[in-house]
Amino acid sequence: MADARLPSRISSPGRRGQRALEFLFLVPAVAYLVLFFGYPVVKNVVMGFQEYTTKTFYTGEAPWVGLANYSAVIGSSVFDRAVLNTALFTVGSIAGQFVLGLAVALYFRRRFPLSGVLRSLLLLPWLVPIIVSSAIWRWILDQDNGALNRVLESLPGVDARPGWLSSTSLALIAVIVVNIWIGIPFNATILHGGLQDIPPDLYEAAALDGARGWKAFRYITWPLLRPVVNVVLLLGLVYTIKVVDLILGLTRGGPANSTQTIATQSYHLSFAEFDFGQGAALGNILIVVSMVFAFLYLRANRRTA
């Protein structure tokens, strides 16, 4: 019996050493997450309850104001419009990106000449920096000298020059369209990868039973693709709801706050009015909204799974 227990006693120090080594490998990753993710989030939460302005950087004093910042931003005249714009921008962008991205992914599932090259070119809108994309689209959508209006003027019977970025009724639609253009490559790439994991044998067996086209998509493609769809939609929600650079590059939240969202209003309060407390309060509201929707979405998908 003593001999049988001897190997475990000898190997236990080795196991402890291996666990210590694994812990040491985790330390840099944990330190990075705490320093660059944990600390900024905690600091932003604390700032939301303080009167944090440019004066604070010199005096080091940030008086505690409780819920005053939240009361101020929620009671402002811009908040209701920003909430509505955020909802419309997020839903419109995610729906457009997903539907068009899925259509592109299904199209490129077929093999044809230069399909690989075209898939690579499809990634360009996603790889180009957002500020560059917004500058290009700002020129395309310019009311007086934009490429789009020049094309429209060349068509017979068209004399109008729509103010795509200067009209309160068109600006938000234009921003949504541009964001859809940027997000299609991401959706198409992830969904295409999910489609590649579906065995072709399933489609061949379904075809023998007469399930082709829409029926094959409904009963084979969509059920097997749902885990990937969940990831794409969740990532799209988290990314879209916090978009700032694209809107600032195109409209700066105007005209007349018609494209102002919670994220851009938070940026404006922090870096235009230098009221970092109210800007942090709006940022915290945005974080809570994102977490709530993500939780509800994941819970709904678990129930239907």
ROFITI-161516 format. One record per atom (N, C-alpha, C): x, y, z; residue in one letter. Coordinates in steps of 0.2 Angstrom, whole numbers, padded with zeros to 4 digits, always signed. Layout:
! residues N
XYZA/...
***
This chain:
! residues 305
+0004-0006+0000M/+0000+0000+0000M/+0004+0006+0000M/+0010+0006+0004A/+0014+0012+0004A/+0017+0013-0003A/+0019+0008-0006D/+0022+0009-0013D/+0017+0011-0018D/+0010+0010-0017A/+0005+0012-0022A/+0004+0020-0021A/+0005+0022-0015R/+0004+0029-0014R/+0010+0033-0015R/+0016+0030-0016L/+0022+0034-0017L/+0022+0038-0023L/+0020+0036-0029P/+0020+0040-0035P/+0016+0046-0034P/+0010+0046-0031S/+0006+0052-0031S/+0009+0057-0026S/+0013+0054-0021R/+0016+0059-0016R/+0022+0062-0020R/+0026+0059-0024I/+0031+0061-0028I/+0029+0066-0033I/+0023+0065-0036S/+0021+0069-0042S/+0018+0075-0040S/+0015+0076-0033S/+0012+0082-0031S/+0016+0088-0031S/+0022+0088-0029P/+0026+0094-0030P/+0026+0096-0037P/+0027+0092-0042G/+0027+0093-0049G/+0020+0097-0051G/+0015+0094-0049R/+0008+0097-0051R/+0008+0104-0048R/+0010+0105-0042R/+0010+0112-0039R/+0014+0117-0043R/+0020+0114-0045G/+0024+0118-0049G/+0021+0120-0056G/+0017+0115-0059Q/+0014+0116-0065Q/+0008+0121-0065Q/+0005+0121-0059R/-0001+0126-0058R/+0002+0133-0057R/+0008+0133-0053A/+0011+0140-0052A/+0014+0143-0059A/+0016+0138-0063L/+0018+0141-0070L/+0012+0143-0074L/+0007+0139-0074E/+0001+0142-0077E/-0002+0148-0074E/-0001+0149-0068F/-0003+0155-0065F/+0001+0161-0067F/+0008+0160-0068L/+0012+0165-0070L/+0011+0167-0077L/+0009+0162-0081F/+0007+0164-0088F/+0000+0168-0088F/-0004+0167-0083L/-0010+0171-0083L/-0009+0178-0081L/-0004+0179-0077V/-0003+0186-0074V/-0003+0192-0079V/+0001+0191-0084P/+0001+0197-0089P/-0005+0198-0092P/-0009+0193-0094A/-0016+0194-0097A/-0021+0198-0092A/-0021+0195-0085V/-0025+0198-0080V/-0023+0205-0079V/-0016+0206-0078A/-0014+0213-0077A/-0016+0218-0083A/-0016+0215-0089Y/-0018+0220-0095Y/-0025+0221-0095Y/-0029+0216-0093L/-0036+0217-0093L/-0038+0222-0087L/-0035+0221-0081V/-0037+0226-0076V/-0034+0233-0077V/-0028+0234-0080L/-0026+0240-0081L/-0029+0244-0087L/-0031+0241-0092F/-0033+0244-0098F/-0041+0243-0099F/-0044+0239-0095F/-0051+0238-0096F/-0055+0239-0089F/-0052+0236-0084G/-0055+0237-0078G/-0055+0244-0075G/-0049+0246-0075Y/-0048+0253-0072Y/-0052+0258-0075Y/-0052+0259-0082P/-0056+0264-0086P/-0063+0263-0084P/-0066+0257-0084V/-0073+0256-0083V/-0075+0259-0076V/-0071+0257-0071V/-0072+0259-0064V/-0071+0267-0063V/-0066+0269-0066K/-0065+0277-0066K/-0071+0280-0069K/-0073+0278-0075N/-0079+0281-0078N/-0085+0281-0074N/-0086+0275-0070V/-0092+0275-0066V/-0092+0280-0060V/-0086+0280-0057V/-0085+0285-0052V/-0085+0292-0054V/-0083+0294-0060M/-0083+0301-0063M/-0091+0303-0064M/-0095+0298-0066G/-0102+0299-0067G/-0105+0302-0061G/-0102+0301-0055F/-0105+0304-0049F/-0101+0310-0046F/-0097+0313-0050Q/-0093+0318-0048Q/-0093+0324-0053Q/-0092+0330-0050E/-0091+0336-0054E/-0084+0336-0057E/-0083+0333-0062Y/-0077+0332-0065Y/-0076+0336-0071Y/-0072+0342-0071T/-0071+0346-0076T/-0063+0347-0077T/-0062+0352-0082T/-0055+0354-0083T/-0051+0356-0077T/-0055+0360-0073K/-0052+0362-0066K/-0050+0357-0062K/-0053+0351-0063T/-0050+0345-0059T/-0043+0343-0060T/-0041+0344-0066F/-0034+0342-0068F/-0029+0346-0065F/-0031+0352-0063Y/-0026+0357-0060Y/-0027+0357-0052Y/-0033+0356-0049T/-0034+0356-0042T/-0034+0349-0039T/-0036+0344-0043G/-0036+0337-0041G/-0043+0336-0037G/-0047+0341-0037E/-0053+0340-0033E/-0059+0339-0038E/-0063+0334-0036A/-0069+0332-0040A/-0075+0331-0035A/-0078+0336-0033P/-0084+0335-0028P/-0089+0330-0030P/-0091+0326-0025W/-0096+0321-0026W/-0103+0325-0027W/-0106+0323-0032V/-0113+0326-0033V/-0118+0321-0034V/-0117+0315-0032G/-0122+0310-0032G/-0125+0309-0039G/-0132+0309-0040L/-0135+0308-0046L/-0137+0314-0050L/-0133+0320-0048A/-0135+0326-0052A/-0133+0326-0059A/-0127+0322-0061N/-0125+0322-0068N/-0130+0318-0072N/-0133+0312-0069Y/-0138+0308-0072Y/-0145+0312-0073Y/-0146+0316-0068S/-0152+0320-0068S/-0152+0325-0074S/-0146+0328-0074A/-0145+0334-0079A/-0145+0331-0086A/-0142+0325-0088V/-0141+0323-0095V/-0148+0320-0097V/-0152+0316-0092I/-0158+0314-0094I/-0163+0319-0095I/-0163+0325-0091G/-0167+0330-0091G/-0166+0335-0097G/-0160+0334-0101S/-0159+0339-0106S/-0163+0338-0112S/-0164+0343-0116S/-0168+0343-0122S/-0165+0338-0127S/-0159+0336-0127V/-0156+0332-0132V/-0157+0325-0131V/-0158+0323-0124F/-0158+0316-0122F/-0163+0312-0126F/-0169+0314-0126D/-0175+0310-0129D/-0173+0309-0137D/-0171+0314-0140R/-0169+0313-0147R/-0163+0309-0148R/-0158+0309-0144A/-0152+0305-0144A/-0154+0297-0143A/-0159+0296-0138V/-0161+0289-0137V/-0165+0286-0143V/-0169+0290-0146L/-0173+0288-0152L/-0168+0287-0158L/-0163+0292-0159N/-0158+0291-0164N/-0154+0285-0163N/-0152+0284-0157T/-0148+0278-0155T/-0152+0271-0157T/-0158+0271-0155A/-0162+0265-0157A/-0163+0264-0164A/-0165+0269-0168L/-0165+0269-0175L/-0159+0267-0179L/-0153+0270-0177F/-0147+0269-0180F/-0145+0262-0178F/-0146+0259-0172T/-0143+0253-0171T/-0148+0247-0174T/-0154+0248-0174V/-0158+0243-0177V/-0158+0243-0185V/-0158+0249-0188G/-0157+0250-0195G/-0150+0247-0197G/-0145+0249-0194S/-0138+0246-0196S/-0138+0239-0195S/-0140+0236-0189I/-0139+0229-0188I/-0143+0225-0193I/-0149+0227-0195A/-0154+0224-0199A/-0151+0224-0206A/-0149+0230-0209G/-0146+0230-0215G/-0139+0226-0216G/-0135+0227-0211Q/-0128+0223-0212Q/-0129+0216-0212Q/-0134+0213-0207F/-0135+0206-0207F/-0138+0203-0213F/-0144+0206-0216V/-0147+0204-0221V/-0143+0204-0228V/-0139+0209-0229L/-0135+0210-0235L/-0129+0206-0234L/-0126+0205-0228G/-0120+0201-0226G/-0122+0194-0227G/-0128+0191-0225L/-0130+0185-0226L/-0131+0183-0234L/-0134+0188-0237A/-0135+0187-0244A/-0128+0186-0248A/-0123+0190-0246V/-0117+0190-0249V/-0113+0183-0247V/-0114+0181-0241A/-0111+0175-0239A/-0114+0169-0243A/-0120+0169-0244L/-0123+0164-0247L/-0121+0164-0255L/-0120+0169-0257Y/-0118+0170-0264Y/-0111+0167-0265Y/-0107+0169-0261F/-0100+0167-0261F/-0099+0160-0259F/-0104+0156-0257R/-0103+0149-0255R/-0102+0145-0261R/-0105+0148-0267R/-0104+0144-0273R/-0097+0146-0276R/-0094+0141-0279R/-0087+0142-0282R/-0087+0144-0289R/-0084+0150-0291F/-0084+0152-0297F/-0077+0156-0298F/-0075+0157-0305P/-0069+0160-0306P/-0068+0167-0302P/-0062+0168-0299L/-0061+0174-0295L/-0065+0175-0289L/-0068+0170-0287S/-0072+0171-0281S/-0068+0173-0275S/-0062+0170-0274G/-0057+0172-0269G/-0055+0179-0269G/-0054+0181-0275V/-0051+0188-0276V/-0057+0193-0274V/-0063+0191-0276L/-0069+0196-0274L/-0070+0196-0267L/-0069+0190-0264R/-0070+0190-0256R/-0065+0194-0253R/-0059+0194-0256S/-0054+0198-0253S/-0055+0206-0254S/-0058+0208-0259L/-0059+0215-0261L/-0065+0217-0256L/-0070+0212-0255L/-0075+0214-0251L/-0073+0216-0244L/-0068+0214-0241L/-0065+0216-0235L/-0063+0224-0235L/-0062+0227-0240L/-0059+0234-0240L/-0063+0239-0236L/-0070+0239-0237P/-0073+0244-0233P/-0072+0243-0225P/-0071+0237-0223W/-0070+0235-0216W/-0063+0237-0214W/-0058+0236-0219L/-0051+0238-0217L/-0049+0245-0217L/-0053+0249-0221V/-0051+0256-0222V/-0053+0259-0215V/-0049+0264-0212P/-0050+0267-0206P/-0057+0271-0207P/-0061+0271-0201I/-0067+0274-0201I/-0067+0282-0203I/-0062+0285-0201I/-0062+0292-0202I/-0060+0293-0210I/-0057+0289-0213V/-0056+0289-0220V/-0062+0288-0224V/-0066+0283-0222S/-0072+0281-0225S/-0077+0287-0224S/-0078+0290-0218S/-0082+0295-0218S/-0081+0301-0222S/-0074+0302-0223A/-0072+0308-0227A/-0074+0307-0234A/-0073+0301-0237I/-0075+0299-0244I/-0082+0299-0245I/-0086+0297-0240W/-0093+0297-0240W/-0096+0304-0240W/-0093+0308-0236R/-0095+0315-0235R/-0094+0319-0242R/-0089+0317-0246W/-0088+0320-0252W/-0094+0317-0257W/-0095+0310-0257I/-0100+0307-0261I/-0107+0310-0260I/-0108+0311-0254L/-0115+0314-0252L/-0116+0321-0251L/-0111+0325-0253D/-0111+0332-0253D/-0117+0335-0257D/-0120+0340-0255Q/-0126+0342-0259Q/-0124+0346-0265Q/-0119+0350-0265D/-0117+0354-0271D/-0112+0350-0276D/-0107+0347-0273N/-0102+0344-0277N/-0101+0337-0276N/-0106+0334-0273G/-0105+0326-0272G/-0106+0322-0278G/-0103+0316-0278A/-0103+0312-0284A/-0111+0309-0285A/-0114+0308-0279L/-0121+0305-0280L/-0126+0310-0283L/-0126+0316-0281N/-0130+0321-0284N/-0128+0322-0291N/-0122+0322-0293R/-0120+0323-0300R/-0123+0318-0304R/-0123+0311-0302V/-0125+0306-0305V/-0133+0307-0306V/-0136+0309-0301L/-0143+0310-0301L/-0145+0315-0306L/-0141+0320-0306E/-0143+0326-0311E/-0142+0324-0318E/-0138+0319-0319S/-0137+0316-0326S/-0143+0312-0329S/-0147+0310-0324L/-0153+0306-0326L/-0158+0310-0329L/-0162+0308-0333P/-0167+0312-0336P/-0173+0313-0331P/-0175+0319-0331G/-0181+0321-0327G/-0179+0322-0319G/-0173+0322-0318V/-0171+0323-0311V/-0167+0330-0310V/-0170+0335-0307D/-0167+0341-0306D/-0165+0343-0298D/-0168+0339-0294A/-0167+0340-0287A/-0160+0338-0284A/-0157+0342-0279R/-0151+0340-0276R/-0152+0339-0269R/-0154+0333-0267P/-0155+0331-0260P/-0149+0333-0255P/-0151+0336-0250G/-0146+0337-0245G/-0145+0331-0240G/-0141+0326-0242W/-0141+0320-0239W/-0138+0320-0232W/-0134+0325-0231L/-0131+0326-0224L/-0133+0332-0221L/-0137+0337-0224S/-0139+0343-0222S/-0146+0343-0221S/-0150+0338-0222S/-0157+0338-0221S/-0159+0334-0215S/-0163+0337-0211T/-0165+0334-0205T/-0169+0327-0206T/-0172+0326-0212S/-0175+0320-0213S/-0171+0315-0217S/-0166+0317-0219L/-0162+0312-0223L/-0155+0311-0220L/-0153+0315-0215A/-0146+0314-0213A/-0145+0307-0209A/-0150+0305-0205L/-0149+0299-0201L/-0150+0293-0206L/-0154+0294-0211I/-0154+0288-0216I/-0147+0287-0219I/-0144+0293-0221A/-0138+0293-0225A/-0133+0290-0220A/-0133+0291-0214V/-0128+0289-0209V/-0129+0281-0208V/-0135+0279-0208I/-0136+0272-0207I/-0134+0268-0213I/-0135+0271-0219V/-0133+0268-0225V/-0125+0267-0225V/-0122+0272-0224V/-0114+0272-0224V/-0112+0266-0218V/-0115+0266-0213N/-0113+0261-0208N/-0115+0254-0210N/-0120+0253-0214I/-0122+0247-0216I/-0116+0245-0221I/-0114+0249-0226W/-0109+0248-0230W/-0102+0246-0227W/-0101+0249-0221I/-0095+0247-0218I/-0095+0240-0214I/-0101+0239-0212G/-0102+0232-0208G/-0104+0226-0212G/-0105+0227-0218I/-0107+0221-0223I/-0101+0216-0223I/-0095+0218-0224P/-0089+0214-0224P/-0088+0209-0218P/-0089+0212-0212F/-0088+0209-0206F/-0094+0203-0206F/-0100+0205-0207N/-0105+0200-0206N/-0105+0195-0212N/-0103+0197-0218A/-0102+0192-0223A/-0096+0187-0222A/-0091+0189-0219T/-0085+0185-0217T/-0087+0180-0212T/-0090+0182-0206I/-0091+0178-0201I/-0097+0173-0203I/-0102+0175-0207L/-0107+0170-0209L/-0105+0166-0214L/-0100+0168-0218H/-0097+0163-0223H/-0093+0158-0220H/-0090+0159-0215G/-0086+0154-0211G/-0091+0149-0208G/-0097+0152-0205G/-0101+0147-0203G/-0105+0143-0208G/-0106+0145-0214L/-0108+0141-0219L/-0104+0136-0221L/-0097+0137-0221Q/-0092+0132-0223Q/-0092+0126-0218Q/-0094+0127-0212D/-0094+0122-0207D/-0100+0117-0208D/-0105+0119-0212I/-0111+0115-0213I/-0109+0109-0219I/-0110+0103-0217P/-0108+0097-0221P/-0112+0098-0228P/-0109+0097-0234P/-0113+0097-0240P/-0117+0091-0241P/-0115+0085-0237D/-0119+0079-0237D/-0127+0080-0235D/-0128+0085-0230L/-0134+0087-0228L/-0139+0089-0234L/-0136+0094-0238Y/-0140+0096-0244Y/-0141+0091-0249Y/-0136+0087-0250E/-0137+0081-0255E/-0143+0077-0252E/-0143+0075-0246A/-0148+0071-0243A/-0155+0074-0244A/-0155+0081-0242A/-0161+0084-0242A/-0164+0085-0250A/-0159+0086-0254A/-0161+0086-0261A/-0165+0080-0264A/-0163+0074-0261L/-0166+0068-0263L/-0173+0068-0261L/-0175+0072-0255D/-0181+0072-0253D/-0185+0078-0255D/-0182+0082-0260G/-0185+0087-0263G/-0185+0094-0260G/-0180+0094-0255A/-0179+0100-0251A/-0173+0104-0254A/-0175+0109-0258R/-0170+0113-0262R/-0172+0121-0261R/-0167+0125-0262G/-0168+0132-0262G/-0170+0134-0255G/-0176+0137-0255W/-0179+0140-0248W/-0180+0135-0243W/-0182+0129-0245K/-0183+0124-0240K/-0177+0122-0237K/-0172+0121-0241A/-0165+0119-0238A/-0162+0124-0234A/-0163+0131-0235F/-0161+0136-0231F/-0165+0136-0224F/-0171+0135-0225R/-0175+0135-0219R/-0174+0129-0214R/-0173+0123-0217Y/-0173+0117-0212Y/-0166+0115-0211Y/-0161+0117-0215I/-0154+0115-0214I/-0149+0121-0213I/-0149+0126-0217T/-0144+0131-0216T/-0146+0135-0210T/-0152+0138-0209W/-0153+0142-0204W/-0152+0139-0197W/-0155+0133-0196P/-0154+0130-0189P/-0147+0129-0187P/-0143+0127-0192L/-0136+0125-0191L/-0132+0132-0190L/-0134+0137-0193L/-0131+0143-0193L/-0132+0148-0187L/-0137+0146-0184R/-0140+0150-0178R/-0135+0152-0173R/-0130+0147-0171P/-0125+0149-0166P/-0121+0155-0169P/-0119+0155-0175V/-0115+0160-0178V/-0119+0166-0179V/-0125+0166-0180V/-0130+0172-0181V/-0130+0175-0174V/-0131+0171-0169N/-0131+0174-0162N/-0125+0179-0161N/-0119+0176-0162V/-0113+0179-0161V/-0112+0186-0165V/-0114+0185-0172V/-0114+0191-0176V/-0119+0197-0174V/-0125+0195-0172L/-0129+0200-0170L/-0127+0203-0163L/-0125+0199-0159L/-0123+0202-0152L/-0117+0206-0153L/-0112+0204-0157L/-0106+0209-0158L/-0108+0215-0162L/-0113+0214-0167G/-0116+0220-0170G/-0119+0225-0166G/-0123+0223-0161L/-0126+0227-0156L/-0121+0231-0152L/-0116+0227-0149V/-0111+0230-0145V/-0107+0236-0149V/-0105+0234-0155Y/-0101+0239-0159Y/-0106+0245-0161Y/-0112+0243-0164T/-0115+0249-0167T/-0118+0254-0162T/-0120+0252-0156I/-0123+0256-0151I/-0118+0261-0149I/-0112+0260-0150K/-0107+0265-0147K/-0103+0268-0153K/-0105+0268-0159V/-0102+0272-0164V/-0102+0279-0163V/-0096+0282-0164V/-0095+0289-0163V/-0091+0292-0169V/-0086+0289-0171D/-0081+0292-0176D/-0085+0293-0183D/-0089+0288-0185L/-0092+0289-0191L/-0097+0294-0191L/-0101+0295-0186I/-0106+0301-0186I/-0103+0307-0185I/-0097+0308-0181L/-0094+0314-0181L/-0091+0316-0187L/-0088+0311-0191G/-0085+0312-0198G/-0090+0315-0203G/-0096+0312-0202L/-0101+0314-0207L/-0105+0320-0206L/-0108+0320-0200T/-0113+0325-0198T/-0111+0329-0192T/-0107+0327-0188R/-0105+0329-0181R/-0112+0330-0177R/-0116+0325-0178G/-0122+0325-0174G/-0128+0329-0177G/-0127+0333-0181G/-0132+0338-0184G/-0135+0335-0190G/-0139+0338-0194P/-0141+0345-0192P/-0147+0345-0187P/-0146+0350-0183A/-0151+0351-0177A/-0152+0344-0173A/-0146+0341-0172N/-0146+0335-0168N/-0150+0329-0171N/-0151+0329-0177S/-0155+0324-0181S/-0151+0318-0181S/-0144+0318-0180T/-0140+0312-0180T/-0137+0311-0173T/-0139+0315-0168Q/-0136+0314-0162Q/-0138+0308-0158Q/-0133+0304-0156T/-0134+0298-0152T/-0132+0299-0145T/-0133+0294-0141I/-0131+0294-0134I/-0123+0294-0134I/-0120+0290-0139A/-0113+0290-0139A/-0110+0297-0141A/-0112+0300-0146T/-0110+0306-0149T/-0111+0312-0144T/-0117+0311-0140Q/-0118+0317-0135Q/-0114+0316-0129Q/-0112+0310-0127S/-0107+0309-0122S/-0100+0312-0124S/-0098+0310-0130Y/-0092+0313-0133Y/-0092+0321-0133Y/-0098+0324-0135H/-0099+0331-0135H/-0098+0334-0128H/-0101+0331-0123L/-0101+0334-0116L/-0094+0333-0114L/-0090+0328-0115S/-0084+0327-0112S/-0078+0331-0116S/-0078+0331-0122F/-0073+0334-0126F/-0075+0341-0130F/-0081+0343-0130A/-0083+0349-0132A/-0084+0354-0127A/-0089+0352-0122E/-0090+0356-0116E/-0086+0355-0110E/-0082+0350-0111F/-0077+0348-0105F/-0081+0347-0099F/-0087+0344-0099D/-0090+0342-0093D/-0089+0334-0093D/-0084+0332-0090F/-0082+0325-0090F/-0087+0321-0086F/-0090+0324-0081G/-0094+0320-0076G/-0101+0318-0080G/-0104+0323-0083Q/-0110+0322-0087Q/-0108+0317-0093Q/-0103+0318-0096G/-0101+0314-0102G/-0100+0306-0099G/-0097+0306-0093A/-0096+0299-0090A/-0103+0296-0089A/-0108+0300-0086A/-0114+0298-0084A/-0118+0295-0090A/-0117+0299-0096L/-0120+0296-0102L/-0117+0290-0104L/-0110+0289-0104G/-0107+0283-0105G/-0109+0277-0101G/-0110+0278-0095N/-0112+0273-0090N/-0119+0271-0092N/-0124+0275-0094I/-0130+0274-0096I/-0130+0269-0103I/-0125+0271-0107L/-0124+0267-0113L/-0122+0260-0112L/-0117+0259-0107I/-0115+0253-0105I/-0120+0248-0102I/-0125+0251-0098V/-0130+0248-0095V/-0135+0245-0100V/-0137+0250-0105V/-0141+0248-0110V/-0138+0242-0114V/-0132+0243-0116S/-0129+0237-0120S/-0129+0231-0116S/-0128+0231-0110M/-0128+0225-0106M/-0135+0222-0105M/-0140+0226-0104V/-0147+0224-0103V/-0149+0220-0110V/-0148+0224-0116F/-0150+0221-0122F/-0146+0214-0123F/-0140+0214-0122A/-0136+0208-0123A/-0138+0202-0119A/-0140+0204-0112F/-0143+0199-0108F/-0149+0196-0110F/-0154+0201-0112L/-0160+0198-0115L/-0160+0194-0121L/-0156+0197-0125Y/-0155+0193-0132Y/-0152+0186-0131Y/-0147+0185-0126L/-0144+0179-0125L/-0149+0174-0121L/-0153+0177-0117R/-0158+0173-0113R/-0163+0171-0118R/-0166+0175-0123A/-0171+0173-0127A/-0168+0168-0132A/-0162+0168-0134N/-0159+0163-0138N/-0159+0156-0134N/-0157+0156-0128R/-0157+0150-0124R/-0163+0147-0124R/-0169+0151-0123R/-0175+0148-0122R/-0177+0144-0129R/-0175+0147-0135T/-0177+0144-0141T/-0173+0139-0144T/-0167+0138-0140A/-0162+0133-0142A/-0165+0126-0141A/
***
